[in-house]
Amino acid sequence: MNFLKTVFIAIALAASAVALADEASIKEAEKLLQTMGTEAALEQSMSQMIDVQLQQNPALAPYKGVMMEFFNKYTSYNSLKLEMAQTYAEAFTLTELQEINAFYASEVGQKVVQVMPQLMAAGAQMGVTRVQENIGELQEMIKAESERIQMLQQQ
């Protein structure tokens, strides 16, 4: 019985040490999210996503306010911050998070935060352009695959 108590106490102590480490990592991850400008990036992404939806389906325009309310409720920085911090804390050690924070707090790190959205948008545009330039090839590939599947189904 004493052995079981000792094992239980050891497990409880180990679990509490892990919980403290996780808490420190989560706090460091929250700091990282703030340093990287995650709140502004999420707000911008949400706004752009809604604008794209409205461009694709203008009939939704009267519901923009409702859509904003919904996405603010479920995809805002405040609603996702803890889960995002936990995700970062699981992906990186406390030391790694501290090193990443040091980088993003630097002048170069802040430049990365400022420039990265434009670089990502440029990269996405490159992809869209490349697909548009070669869409005929994709259509031919789909047509050939469709014919192949039809042939298999007929056998």
Steps between C-alpha positions, in 0.01 A plus 500: 500500500785740582653418162178600322486826696859576406432428132185712508683792663785472248254505211315797648825694547615421147164607358508828692853572372382438144199722558727782620723459197194503275373815670834674442504385138144621448587842644805518271286391204245773581787750503609369160150534356494860615850576369416350160191719470266204484196698610528748213579221252192303605278806477634580154458139384145486631409825330656388171324164520163671547573743216584209269177324599302817428671545162422141408144523628372862505164378633675458837576874525203575731636237738853637528437618856367159603797329335743734680328429831517124442867499395592736785337258739678188372814609316610820672836523669338509843299186431800308362792641702517227765468216251759658273737549792451138604574388145825698496587372849456143378705560185793678668684468828508793741859573396408494132208735562732737685745494209222559248373789712850649512514488120159658451582770755809593295499758221525227234223299668270802495580550132400138439168566677439808285613358164382139523133568414604669173743217423233238566250691282759526222569127526128422488461724195789318331317173557172638363677640193680172437175304524322745269782477245479121499131435563464334160746231604299432816182477298663250264629297796153491654347401167752217455443376855124512450532292184727252681250462784213451254699231321563320829134516593398349169725198550 
